[in-house]
Amino acid sequence: MTAEPIHQATKPRGESHDASRVEALLITDGSCICNPGPGGWACVMRSGDSTREIFGSEARTTNNRMELRAAIEGLNALGRPGRVTVVTDSQYLKNGITQWLPRWKANGWQRKSGGDGRRGVLNRDLWEELDAAASRHTVRWQWVRGHADHAANNRAHDLASAAARTAGRNGKS
């Protein structure tokens, strides 16, 4: 597995050592047919000896929105706060949560658009949802190269792609 070092951890306020906290590994992926178009998201969740797969779809979306949705749904599916490593092949997700999000919030959810102008952050609704979901956990964000030798990332990709195809056939989420 080729992965860059984990760059940032987010920690819930007032965290202390608690043996009841869950430790989990979430491997996420998003997929979209004709960006925008039918999309799917998936999360392979591992904790201890157990593995759980969750996935879903939307009739009209973008790949970036599905990458965000996969992480949100994975974090929200955890029964209680814990230490979580989120593995993603999306630079958009990883860089957004670890580098860009604090700036966006400080700038009133505006980003530079070149020149002197500013534009609103794309997918703000999902970034806010992800920020809230991540705040309940101590999260490490890890990037892996997509479609490489990471079996769980490949599995998440297969699930997300299948969900996107299903959304495309059904024309609904």
Contact map, one row per residue, 1 for C-alpha under 8 A:
11100000000000000000000000000000000000000000000000000000000000000000000000000000000000000000000000000000000000000000000000000000000000000000000100011100000000000000000000000
11110000000000000000000000000000000000000000000000000000000000000000000000000000000000000000000000000000000000000000000000000000000000000000000110001000000000000000000000000
11111000000000000000000000000000000000000000000000000000000000000000000000000000000000000000000000000000000000000000000000000000000000000000011110000000000000000000000000000
01111100000000000000000000000000000000000000000000000000000000000000000000000000000000000000000000000000000000000000000000000000000000000000011100000000000000000000000000000
00111110000000000000000000000000000000000000000000000000000000000000000000000000000000000000000000000000000000000000000000000000000000000000010000000000000000000000000000000
00011111000000000000000000000000000000000000000000000000000000000000000000000000000000000000000000000000000000000000000000000000000000000001111000000000000000000000000000000
00001111100000000000000000000000000000000000000000000000000000000000000000000000000000000000000001000000000000000000000000000000000000000001110000000000000000000000000000000
00000111110000000000000000000000000000000000000000000000000000000000000000000000000000000000000001000000000000000000000000000000000000000011100000000000000000000000000000000
00000011111000000000000000000000000000000000000000000000000000000000000000000000000000000000000000000000000000000000000000000000000000000111100000000000000000000000000000000
00000001111100000000000000000000000000000000000000000000000000000000000000000000000000000000000000000000000000000000000000000000000001101111000000000000000000000000000000000
00000000111110100000000000000000000000000000000000000000000000000000000000000000000000000000000000000000000000000000000000000000000000111110000000000000000000000000000000000
00000000011111100000000000000000000000000000000000000000000000000000000000000000000000000000000000000000000000000000000000000000000000111100000000000000000000000000000000000
00000000001111100000000000000000000000000000000000000000000000000000000000000000000000000000000000000000000000000000000000000000000000100000000000000000000000000000000000000
00000000000111110000000000000000000000000000000000000000000000000000000000000000000000000000000000000000000000000000000000000000000000000000000000000000000000000000000000000
00000000001111111000000000000000000000000000000000000000000000000000000000000000000000000000000000000000000000000000000000000000000000000000000000000000000000000000000000000
00000000000001111100000000000000000000000000000000000000000000000000000000000000000000000000000000000000000000000000000000000000000000000000000000000000000000000000000000000
00000000000000111110000000000000000000000000000000000000000000000000000000000000000000000000000000000000000000000000000000000000000000000000000000000000000000000000000000000
00000000000000011111100000000000000000000000000000000000000000000000000000000000000000000000000000000000000000000000000000000000000000000000000000000000000000000000000000000
00000000000000001111100000000000000000000000000000000000000000000000000000000000000000000000000000000000000000000000000000000000000000000000000000000000000000000000000000000
00000000000000000111110000000000000000000000000000000000000000000000000000000000000000000000000000000000000000000000000000000000000000000000000000000000000000000000000000000
00000000000000000111111000000000000000000000000000000000000000000000000000000001111000000000000000000000000000000000000000000000000000000000000000000000000000000000000000000
00000000000000000001111100000000000000000000001000000000000000000000000000000101111000000000000000000000000000000000000000000000000000000000000000000000000000000000000000000
00000000000000000000111110000000000000000000001100000000000000000000000000000000011100000000000000000000000000000000000000000000000000000000000000000000000000000000000000000
00000000000000000000011111000000000000000000111100000000000000000000000000000000011110000000000000000000000000000000000000000000000000000000000000000000000000000000000000000
00000000000000000000001111100000000000000000111000000000000000000000000000000000000111100000000000000000000000000000000000000000000000000000000000000000000000000000000000000
00000000000000000000000111110000000000000011110000000000000000000000001001100000000111100000000000000000000000000000000000000000000000000000000000000000000000000000000000000
00000000000000000000000011111000000000000011100000000000000000000000000000000000000001110000000000000000000000000000000000000000000000000000000000000001100100000000000000000
00000000000000000000000001111100000000001111000000000000000000000010011001000000000001111000000000000000000000000000000000000000000000000000000000000000100110000000000000000
00000000000000000000000000111110000000001110000000000000000000000110010000000000000000011100000000000000000000000000000000000000000000000000000000000000100110010000000000000
00000000000000000000000000011111000000111100000000000000000000111111110000000000000000000000000000000000000000000000000000000000000000000000000000000000000010011000000000000
00000000000000000000000000001111100000111000000000000000000001100110000000000000000000000000000000000000000000000000000000000000000000000000000000000000000010011001000000000
00000000000000000000000000000111111111110000000000000000000011100100000000000000000000000000000000000000000000000000000000000000000000000000000000000000000000001001000000000
00000000000000000000000000000011111111100000000000000000000000000000000000000000000000000000000000000000000000000000000000000000000000000000000000000000000000000001100100000
00000000000000000000000000000001111111000000000000000000000000000000000000000000000000000000000000000000000000000000000000000000000000000000000000000000000000000000000000000
00000000000000000000000000000001111110000000000000000000000011100000000000000000000000000000000000000000000000000000000000000000000000000000000000000000000000000000000000000
00000000000000000000000000000001111111000000000000000000000111100000000000000000000000000000000000000000000000000000000000000000000000000000000000000000000000000000000000000
00000000000000000000000000000001111111100000000000000000001111000000000000000000000000000000000000000000000000000000000000000000000000000000000000000000000000000000000100000
00000000000000000000000000000001110111110000000000000000111111000000000000000000000000000000000000000000000000000000000000000000000000000000000000000000000000000001101100100
00000000000000000000000000000111100011111000000000000000111111100100000000000000000000000000000000000000000000000000000000000000000000000000000000000000000000011011101100000
00000000000000000000000000000111000001111100000000000011110000000100000000000000000000000000000000000000000000000000000000000000000000000000000000000000000000111111101000000
00000000000000000000000000011110000000111110000000000011100000000110110000000000000000000000000000000000000000000000000000000000000000000000000000000000000000111011000000000
00000000000000000000000000011100000000011111000000001111000000000000010000000000000000000000000000000000000000000000000000000000000000000000000000000000000110110000000000000
00000000000000000000000001111000000000001111100000001110000000000000011011000000000000000000000000000000000000000000000000000000000000000000000000000000000100000000000000000
00000000000000000000000001110000000000000111110000111100000000000000000000000000000000000000000000000000000000000000000000000000000000000000000000000001001100000000000000000
00000000000000000000000111100000000000000011111000111100000000000000000001000000000000000000000000000000000000000000000000000000000000000000000000000000000000000000000000000
00000000000000000000000111000000000000000001111111110000000000000000000000000000000000000000000000000000000000000000000000000000000000000000000000000000000000000000000000000
00000000000000000000011110000000000000000000111111100000000000000000000000000000000000000000000000000000000000000000000000000000000000000000000000000000000000000000000000000
00000000000000000000001100000000000000000000011111000000000000000000000000000000000000000000000000000000000000000000000000000000000000000000000000000000000000000000000000000
00000000000000000000000000000000000000000000011111100000000000000000000000000000000000000000000000000000000000000000000000000000000000000000000000000000000000000000000000000
00000000000000000000000000000000000000000000011111110000000000000000000000000000000000000000000000000000000000000000000000000000000000000000000000000000000000000000000000000
00000000000000000000000000000000000000000001111011111000000000000000000000000000000000000000000000000000000000000000000000000000000000000000000000000000000000000000000000000
00000000000000000000000000000000000000000001110001111100000000000000000000000000000000000000000000000000000000000000000000000000000000000000000000000000000000000000000000000
00000000000000000000000000000000000000000111100000111110000000000000000000000000000000000000000000000000000000000000000000000000000000000000000000000000000000000000000000000
00000000000000000000000000000000000000000111100000011111000000000000000001000000000000000000000000000000000000000000000000000000000000000000000000000000000000000000000000000
00000000000000000000000000000000000000011110000000001111100000000000010000000000000000000000000000000000000000000000000000000000000000000000000000000000000000110010000000000
00000000000000000000000000000000000000011100000000000111110000000000000000000000000000000000000000000000000000000000000000000000000000000000000000000000000000010010000000001
00000000000000000000000000000000000001111000000000000011111000000000000000000000000000000000000000000000000000000000000000000000000000000000000000000000000000010011011000001
00000000000000000000000000000000000001110000000000000001111110000000000000000000000000000000000000000000000000000000000000000000000000000000000000000000000000000001001000011
00000000000000000000000000000000000011100000000000000000111110000000000000000000000000000000000000000000000000000000000000000000000000000000000000000000000000000000001101111
00000000000000000000000000000000000111100000000000000000011111000000000000000000000000000000000000000000000000000000000000000000000000000000000000000000000000000000000000000
00000000000000000000000000000001001111100000000000000000011111101100000000000000000000000000000000000000000000000000000000000000000000000000000000000000000000000000000000000
00000000000000000000000000000011001111100000000000000000000111111100000000000000000000000000000000000000000000000000000000000000000000000000000000000000000000000000000000000
00000000000000000000000000000111001100100000000000000000000011111110000000000000000000000000000000000000000000000000000000000000000000000000000000000000000000000000000000000
00000000000000000000000000000100000000000000000000000000000001111111000000000000000000000001100000000000000000000000000000000000000000000000000000000000000000000000000000000
00000000000000000000000000000100000000000000000000000000000011111111100000000000000000000000000000000000000000000000000000100100000000000000000000000000000000000000000000000
00000000000000000000000000001111000000111000000000000000000011111111110000000000000000000000000000000000000000000000000000000000000000000000000000000000000000000000000000000
00000000000000000000000000011110000000001000000000000000000000111111111000000000000000000100100000000000000000000000000000000000000000000000000000000000000000000000000000000
00000000000000000000000000000100000000000000000000000000000000011111111100000000000000000000100000000000000000000000000000000110010000000000000000000000000000000000000000000
00000000000000000000000000000100000000001000000000000000000000001111111110000000000000000000000000000000000000000000000000000100000000000000000000000000000000000000000000000
00000000000000000000000000011100000000001110000000000010000000000111111111000000000000000000000000000000000000000000000000000000000000000000000000000000000000000000000000000
00000000000000000000000001010000000000000010000000000000000000000011111111100000000001000000000000000000000000000000000000000000010000000000000000000000000000000000000000000
00000000000000000000000000000000000000000000000000000000000000000001111111110000000000000000000000000000000000000000000000000000110011000000000000000000000000000000000000000
00000000000000000000000000000000000000000010000000000000000000000000111111111000000000000000000000000000000000000000000000000000000000000000000000000000000000000000000000000
00000000000000000000000001010000000000000010100000000100000000000000011111111100000000000000000000000000000000000000000000000000000000000000000000000000000000000000000000000
00000000000000000000000001000000000000000000000000000000000000000000001111111100000000000000000000000000000000000000000000000000000011000000000000000000000000000000000000000
00000000000000000000000000000000000000000000000000000000000000000000000111111110000000000000000000000000000000000000000000000000000010000000000000000000000000000000000000000
00000000000000000000000000000000000000000000000000000000000000000000000011111110000000000000000000000000000000000000000000000000000000000000000000000000000000000000000000000
00000000000000000000010000000000000000000000000000000000000000000000000001111111100000000000000000000000000000000000000000000000000000000000000000000000000000000000000000000
00000000000000000000000000000000000000000000000000000000000000000000000000011111100000000000000000000000000000000000000000000000000000000000000000000000000000000000000000000
00000000000000000000110000000000000000000000000000000000000000000000000000000111110000000000000000000000000000000000000000000000000000000000000000000000000000000000000000000
00000000000000000000110000000000000000000000000000000000000000000000000000000111111000000000000000000000000000000000000000000000000000011100000000000000000000000000000000000
00000000000000000000111100000000000000000000000000000000000000000000000000000001111100000000000000000000000000000000000000000000000000011100000000000000000000000000000000000
00000000000000000000111100000000000000000000000000000000000000000000000000000000111110000000000000000000000000000000000000000000000000001110000000000000000000000000000000000
00000000000000000000001111000000000000000000000000000000000000000000000000000000011111000000000000000000000000000000000000000000000000001111000000000000000000000000000000000
00000000000000000000000111000000000000000000000000000000000000000000000000000000001111100000000000000000000000000000000000000000000000000011110000000000000000000000000000000
00000000000000000000000011110000000000000000000000000000000000000000001000000000000111110000000000000000000000000000000000000000000000000011110000000000000000000000000000000
00000000000000000000000011110000000000000000000000000000000000000000000000000000000011111000000000000000000000000000000000000000000000000000111100000000100000000000000000000
00000000000000000000000000111000000000000000000000000000000000000000000000000000000001111110110000000000000000000000000000000000000000000000111100000000100000000000000000000
00000000000000000000000000011000000000000000000000000000000000000000000000000000000000111110000000000000000000000000000000000000000000000000001111000000100000000000000000000
00000000000000000000000000001000000000000000000000000000000000000010000000000000000000011111110000000000000000000000000000000000000000000000001001000000000000000000000000000
00000000000000000000000000000000000000000000000000000000000000000000000000000000000000011111111100000000000000000000000000000000000000000000001000000000000000000000000000000
00000000000000000000000000000000000000000000000000000000000000010000000000000000000000000111111100000000000000000000000000000000000000000000000000000000000000000000000000000
00000000000000000000000000000000000000000000000000000000000000010011000000000000000000010111111110000000000000000000000000000000000000000000000000000000000000000000000000000
00000000000000000000000000000000000000000000000000000000000000000000000000000000000000010111111111000000000000000000000000000000000000000000111000000000000000000000000000000
00000000000000000000000000000000000000000000000000000000000000000000000000000000000000000011111111110000000000000000000000000000000000000000000000000000000000000000000000000
00000000000000000000000000000000000000000000000000000000000000000000000000000000000000000011111111111000000000000000000000000000000000000000000000000000000000000000000000000
00000000000000000000000000000000000000000000000000000000000000000000000000000000000000000000111111111000000000000000000000000010001000000000000000000000000000000000000000000
00000011000000000000000000000000000000000000000000000000000000000000000000000000000000000000011111111100000000000000000000000000000000000000100000000000000000000000000000000
00000000000000000000000000000000000000000000000000000000000000000000000000000000000000000000001111111110000000000000000000000000000000000000000000000000000000000000000000000
00000000000000000000000000000000000000000000000000000000000000000000000000000000000000000000001111111111000000000000000000000000000000000000000000000000000000000000000000000
00000000000000000000000000000000000000000000000000000000000000000000000000000000000000000000000111111111100000000000000000000010000000000000000000000000000000000000000000000
00000000000000000000000000000000000000000000000000000000000000000000000000000000000000000000000001111111110000000000000000000000000000000000000000000000000000000000000000000
00000000000000000000000000000000000000000000000000000000000000000000000000000000000000000000000000111111111000000000000000000000000000000000000000000000000000000000000000000
00000000000000000000000000000000000000000000000000000000000000000000000000000000000000000000000000011111111111100000000010000000000000000000000000000000000000000000000000000
00000000000000000000000000000000000000000000000000000000000000000000000000000000000000000000000000001111111111000000000000000000000000000000000000000000000000000000000000000
00000000000000000000000000000000000000000000000000000000000000000000000000000000000000000000000000000111111110000000000000000000000000000000000000000000000000000000000000000
00000000000000000000000000000000000000000000000000000000000000000000000000000000000000000000000000000011111111100000000000000000000000000000000000000000000000000000000000000
00000000000000000000000000000000000000000000000000000000000000000000000000000000000000000000000000000001111111000000000000000000000000000000000000000000000000000000000000000
00000000000000000000000000000000000000000000000000000000000000000000000000000000000000000000000000000001111111100000000110010000000000000000000000000000000000000000000000000
00000000000000000000000000000000000000000000000000000000000000000000000000000000000000000000000000000001101111110000011110000000000000000000000000000000000000000000000000000
00000000000000000000000000000000000000000000000000000000000000000000000000000000000000000000000000000001001011111000011110000000000000000000000000000000000000000000000000000
00000000000000000000000000000000000000000000000000000000000000000000000000000000000000000000000000000000000001111111111000000000000000000000000000000000000000000000000000000
00000000000000000000000000000000000000000000000000000000000000000000000000000000000000000000000000000000000000111111111000000000000000000000000000000000000000000000000000000
00000000000000000000000000000000000000000000000000000000000000000000000000000000000000000000000000000000000000011111110000000000000000000000000000000000000000000000000000000
00000000000000000000000000000000000000000000000000000000000000000000000000000000000000000000000000000000000000011111100000000000000000000000000000000000000000000000000000000
00000000000000000000000000000000000000000000000000000000000000000000000000000000000000000000000000000000000000011111110000000000000000000000000000000000000000000000000000000
00000000000000000000000000000000000000000000000000000000000000000000000000000000000000000000000000000000000000011111111000000000000000000000000000000000000000000000000000000
00000000000000000000000000000000000000000000000000000000000000000000000000000000000000000000000000000000000001111101111100000000000000000000000000000000000000000000000000000
00000000000000000000000000000000000000000000000000000000000000000000000000000000000000000000000000000000000001111000111110000000000000000000000000000000000000000000000000000
00000000000000000000000000000000000000000000000000000000000000000000000000000000000000000000000000000000000011100000011111000000000000000000000000000000000000000000000000000
00000000000000000000000000000000000000000000000000000000000000000000000000000000000000000000000000000001000011100000001111110000000000000000000000000000000000000000000000000
00000000000000000000000000000000000000000000000000000000000000000000000000000000000000000000000000000000000000000000000111110000000000000000000000000000000000000000000000000
00000000000000000000000000000000000000000000000000000000000000001000000000000000000000000000000000000000000000000000000011111110000000000000000000000000000000000000000000000
00000000000000000000000000000000000000000000000000000000000000000000000000000000000000000000000000000000000010000000000011111111000000000000000000000000000000000000000000000
00000000000000000000000000000000000000000000000000000000000000000000000000000000000000000000000000000000000000000000000000111111100000000000000000000000000000000000000000000
00000000000000000000000000000000000000000000000000000000000000001001100000000000000000000000000000000000000000000000000000111111110000000000000000000000000000000000000000000
00000000000000000000000000000000000000000000000000000000000000000001000000000000000000000000000010001000000000000000000000111111111000000000000000000000000000000000000000000
00000000000000000000000000000000000000000000000000000000000000000000000000000000000000000000000000000000000000000000000000011111111100000000000000000000000000000000000000000
00000000000000000000000000000000000000000000000000000000000000000000000100000000000000000000000000000000000000000000000000001111111110000000000000000000000000000000000000000
00000000000000000000000000000000000000000000000000000000000000000001001100000000000000000000000000000000000000000000000000000111111111000000000000000000000000000000000000000
00000000000000000000000000000000000000000000000000000000000000000000000000000000000000000000000010000000000000000000000000000011111111100000000000000000000000000000000000000
00000000000000000000000000000000000000000000000000000000000000000000000000000000000000000000000000000000000000000000000000000001111111110000000000000000000000000000000000000
00000000000000000000000000000000000000000000000000000000000000000000000100110000000000000000000000000000000000000000000000000000111111111000000000000000000000000000000000000
00000000010000000000000000000000000000000000000000000000000000000000000100100000000000000000000000000000000000000000000000000000011111111110000000000000000000000000000000000
00000000011110000000000000000000000000000000000000000000000000000000000000000000000000000000000000000000000000000000000000000000001111111100000000000000000000000000000000000
00000000001100000000000000000000000000000000000000000000000000000000000000000000110000000000000000000000000000000000000000000000000111111100000000000000000000000000000000000
00000000011100000000000000000000000000000000000000000000000000000000000000000000111100000000000000000000000000000000000000000000000011111110000000000000000000000000000000000
00000000111100000000000000000000000000000000000000000000000000000000000000000000111100000000000000000000000000000000000000000000000001111111000000000000000000000000000000000
00000001111000000000000000000000000000000000000000000000000000000000000000000000001111000000000000000000000000000000000000000000000001001111100000000000000000000000000000000
00000111110000000000000000000000000000000000000000000000000000000000000000000000000111000000000000000000000000000000000000000000000000000111110000000000000000000000000000000
00000111100000000000000000000000000000000000000000000000000000000000000000000000000011110000010001000000000000000000000000000000000000000011111000000000000000000000000000000
00111110000000000000000000000000000000000000000000000000000000000000000000000000000011110000010000000000000000000000000000000000000000000001111100000000000000000000000000000
00110100000000000000000000000000000000000000000000000000000000000000000000000000000000111110010000000000000000000000000000000000000000000000111110000000000000000000000000000
11110000000000000000000000000000000000000000000000000000000000000000000000000000000000111000000000000000000000000000000000000000000000000000011111000100000000000000000000000
01100000000000000000000000000000000000000000000000000000000000000000000000000000000000001000000000000000000000000000000000000000000000000000001111110000000000000000000000000
00000000000000000000000000000000000000000000000000000000000000000000000000000000000000001100000000000000000000000000000000000000000000000000000111110000110000000000000000000
00000000000000000000000000000000000000000000000000000000000000000000000000000000000000000000000000000000000000000000000000000000000000000000000011111100110000000000000000000
10000000000000000000000000000000000000000000000000000000000000000000000000000000000000000000000000000000000000000000000000000000000000000000000011111100010000000000000000000
11000000000000000000000000000000000000000000000000000000000000000000000000000000000000000000000000000000000000000000000000000000000000000000000000111110010000000000000000000
10000000000000000000000000000000000000000000000000000000000000000000000000000000000000000000000000000000000000000000000000000000000000000000000100111111110000000000000000000
00000000000000000000000000000000000000000000000000000000000000000000000000000000000000000000000000000000000000000000000000000000000000000000000000001111111000000000000000000
00000000000000000000000000100000000000000001000000000000000000000000000000000000000000000000000000000000000000000000000000000000000000000000000000000111111100000000000000000
00000000000000000000000000111000000000000000000000000000000000000000000000000000000000111000000000000000000000000000000000000000000000000000000001100111111110000000000000000
00000000000000000000000000000000000000000000000000000000000000000000000000000000000000000000000000000000000000000000000000000000000000000000000001111111111111000000000000000
00000000000000000000000000000000000000000001000000000000000000000000000000000000000000000000000000000000000000000000000000000000000000000000000000000011111111100000000000000
00000000000000000000000000111000000000000111000000000000000000000000000000000000000000000000000000000000000000000000000000000000000000000000000000000001111111110000000000000
00000000000000000000000000011110000000000100000000000000000000000000000000000000000000000000000000000000000000000000000000000000000000000000000000000000111111111000000000000
00000000000000000000000000000000000000000000000000000000000000000000000000000000000000000000000000000000000000000000000000000000000000000000000000000000011111111100000000000
00000000000000000000000000000000000000011100000000000010000000000000000000000000000000000000000000000000000000000000000000000000000000000000000000000000001111111110000000000
00000000000000000000000000001110000000111100000000000011100000000000000000000000000000000000000000000000000000000000000000000000000000000000000000000000000111111111000000000
00000000000000000000000000000111000000111000000000000000000000000000000000000000000000000000000000000000000000000000000000000000000000000000000000000000000011111111100000000
00000000000000000000000000000000000000010000000000000000000000000000000000000000000000000000000000000000000000000000000000000000000000000000000000000000000001111111110000000
00000000000000000000000000000000000000111000000000000011100000000000000000000000000000000000000000000000000000000000000000000000000000000000000000000000000000111111111000000
00000000000000000000000000000011100001111000000000000000110000000000000000000000000000000000000000000000000000000000000000000000000000000000000000000000000000011111111100000
00000000000000000000000000000000100001110000000000000000000000000000000000000000000000000000000000000000000000000000000000000000000000000000000000000000000000001111111110000
00000000000000000000000000000000000000000000000000000000100000000000000000000000000000000000000000000000000000000000000000000000000000000000000000000000000000000111111111000
00000000000000000000000000000000000001110000000000000000111000000000000000000000000000000000000000000000000000000000000000000000000000000000000000000000000000000011111111111
00000000000000000000000000000000100011100000000000000000001000000000000000000000000000000000000000000000000000000000000000000000000000000000000000000000000000000001111111110
00000000000000000000000000000000000000000000000000000000000000000000000000000000000000000000000000000000000000000000000000000000000000000000000000000000000000000000111111100
00000000000000000000000000000000000000000000000000000000001000000000000000000000000000000000000000000000000000000000000000000000000000000000000000000000000000000000011111111
00000000000000000000000000000000000001000000000000000000001000000000000000000000000000000000000000000000000000000000000000000000000000000000000000000000000000000000001111111
00000000000000000000000000000000000000000000000000000000011000000000000000000000000000000000000000000000000000000000000000000000000000000000000000000000000000000000001101111
00000000000000000000000000000000000000000000000000000001111000000000000000000000000000000000000000000000000000000000000000000000000000000000000000000000000000000000001001111
